[in-house]
Amino acid sequence: GIRIGPAQVGALAAAGVAEITTARRPRAAVLVTGSELRPPGEPLEPGQIYEANGLILAAQLRSAGAEVENLGAVADDEAAHRAALKAGLQADVLVTSGGVSVGPHDLVRSVGGDLGIEEVLWGVAVKPGKPLWFGVRGETLVFGLPGNPVSSLVCFELFVRPAVLALQGHEDPLPRFQPGRLARSLRPNRARTELVRARARVVDGEVELDVVTGQESHMIARAARADSLVLVPVGEDELPAGSGVSFLPLA
């Protein structure tokens, strides 16, 4: 139920154990959607933006122990989606970003259904990340994450990382929230549980969490300053400075 690291290798060798049976690393495919996306380093035309989500998700998957194939960005076209999703379904875990909401270019759910992906859920009461989609086809797990980069990052930590760890046999794959307290007051969301980005520091033996400015789900540059996700339950009343909260360290 644990990952084999240097100390475990040493203990096994010291006991004379030459071979052990382990779970293999899951094979994961990453696919981002959007005709406006271009790789970093290329010049941008009007209406285009640099693609970041695929790089974020590939890094998160590798940190969770998966072998990753980045399928790149697919245009907002049904045929292109079909070919890309079909390729991604060869993996153990397919993670997409964008295309799971209700706009005219949101094709992942419909095309995925045509390819035999059985929808398990669509939509979660979490901010950011409301339009999360999850389905299965055979033994392949399919996670459709929102297109905003912070939403993708947060949804990965809550939903995808536990699944990737579970595939490797971890005995406790769920997110490991820890206790802390707020450095400043914070107003909860009235409709959804919220994960807010913050920086953690130890003050008087306790972890103090200072929420970073710029919490909108497209503000990945602001999120880059954070090292923690603070769990804020649905509520009406403001949480004063010093309130006890749970937080998830970011890898």
N, C-alpha and C positions, 0 to 999 in steps of 0.2 A: 503493500500500500504506500510505499514511499519511493521517491526518485533516487536512483543510484548516483551518488556523487563521489568526490574523492575519498571521503572518510569511509563510505560504505565499500568502495573498491578495496581500500586498504584492509578493512576488517575481514572481508571475504578472502582476500589473499592470505592474510595471517592465519586464517582458519584452514587453509589448504584447499579452498574451493576454487576450482578452475573454470567452471561454467555455471551459469544461472539462466533461468527462464524469465524473460521480461516481456512486457507489452511493447509492441513496436510503436514508433512515432506515427501519429495519424498524418495522413496526406491531406493537405488543405489547399483549396483553390480560392483565390481572391479575384473578384470581378467588380469593377465600378462602372456606373452608367452615366451617360451624359455626352451629348454631341459637343458641348462647349469645353470639354476637358482637354488639356494639353500637358505633356510631360514637362516637369521643371527643366529649365534651361533653354527651351524653345521660345522663339518670339511669339507674342500673343497678338491675335487679330481682335478687332472690336467684338465684344460679346463673349470672349473666351476667358477662361481662368485656368490656373495651374491645378493639376490633379494631385491631391494630398492623401485622400482617404485610403487608396490602395497601399501606399507606403506605410501609413499608420497601422492598418490592419495586418499587413505582412509582418511588421515588427512585433506586434502584439502576439500573433500566432507563433512566431519563432520563440518568443519569450515563454510561451506556454508549452513548448516542446514539439510543435508540429513541424513537418517538412512542408514548405510553402511553394506554390506555383502562382505567380502573379500573372493573371490573364490580361491585365491592362484595362483600358477603358473601351466601352462599347457604345456605339452611337444609338440615338433614340429611334431605333428602327426595329420592327418586329423580327425580320429575318436575321439581323445581326444579333439581337438578343437570343433568338432560338439557337443559333450556332454556338454562341459563347456559353450559354447555360448548359447546353448539351455537353460541351467539353468539360465544364466545371463539375458536372455530375459524376465524372469518373473518379473524383476524390472521395475521401471519407467525410470531409466537411467542406461545404461550399459556402463562402461568405460573400454576399453582394452588398453594395452600398449604393443607395439611391434607387428610384423607380418603384417604391413600395407604397406610395401615398395614393392620391386619387386624381392626379393631374393627367392631362392627355398623353404625356410622355412617360407615365409610370406603368411600365410594361412587364415588370419582373413577375408579379403575381399571376397575371393572365397567361403569359408565355410559359411560366413554370408549371401552371396547371395543365396546359396542353402537353407538356413533356412528362406528365405523370407524377409531379410533386404533390403529395397529399398535404393540404394546409392543416396545421395543428392550431395555430393561433395567428391573429392579426390585430395588433393594437395592444398597448400596455399603458397602465396609469402611471407612467414615469415621465419626468421631465429632466433632461431632454431624452427623446427616444420614443415618443408615442406611437408612430406607425411601424414599429418592429413587426416583422413577419417571420414565422418559423414553420417549416414543413419537412417532410421526409420523402425520399424515394428509395425503396429498398433499404439498404444499410447506410445510405448517404444522408447526413444531416444538412439542412439548408437554412441558413440564417440570412434574412433580408433586412439589412440595417438601413436606417435613414441616411439621406444624402449629406446632411450637414455634418461637418467633421467632428465636432464635439459630441454630437448624438451618436455617431458611429463608435467613437472612442469609449463613451460611457456604456453603451449597450454591449460592447464586446466584453467589458469587465464584468457586467452583471450576468450575461447570458451565454456568451460564446466561450470564454475562458473556462468556466466550470465544466462545460461539455467536453472540451478538448482534454482537460485534466482527467475527467472521468473515463474517457476512452483509453487513457494510459494506465488506469487502475489505481488512481489516487484514492485513498480511503476517505479523504475529506476535501472534495473538490469545490465546495461552495465558497463564495467570497468571504474573506476573513475580516469582518468589521472589528474595529478596535474602539475603546472609549476615549473620548477627548472632551474639550470644552471650547466654546466659542470665544474668540478674542473680541468680537463686536456683535451687536444685536443683529438679528436676522428675521425677516418676515417669511413664514411658510407660504407655500402655494395652497390655495383653497380647494383645488381639484385633484392634484396629482402629487405623489411622492416625488421629491426633487433631490437630485444629486448635484450639489454645488461644488465648484472647484475652489480649493484652498491650499494654503501653505501651512505646514505643521512645524512647530518648534516646541521644545520642552521648557516649561516655565514652572518652577517650584515643584518639580517632580511629576507634573502632569503635561499631557500633550495639549497645546493650545493651537487652535485652528483659525487662521486669518483668511477670510474669504477674499479671493482676488476680484478686482473690478472687471466688468465685462463678462457677464454670464450667458450671453446669447449663444445659441448653438452653432453659429457660423464663426465664432471668434476663437479659432484655434490658436492664433498667436498669443492671445491672452491666456488661454488654457495651458500653454507651454510653460507658464510661470508656476503652475500648480504642481503639487506632489501628492495631493490627497483629494478624495471625493467625500464630502460630508453628506450623510443621509439625513434629509429633513422630511419627516412625515407630514402628511396633509394636516393643515390646521388653520385656525382663524387668528390666534393671538401671536404677537411678536415674541420671539425668543430673545431674552436679554443677554447681554454679554456675560459670560461665565456659565451659561446653560450647558448641561451635559448633553453630548451628542455621540453618535457613532460615525466613524469614518473608515474609509477604505484606502490604504496606501496604494499609490499608482506605481507599477513596476517601472 
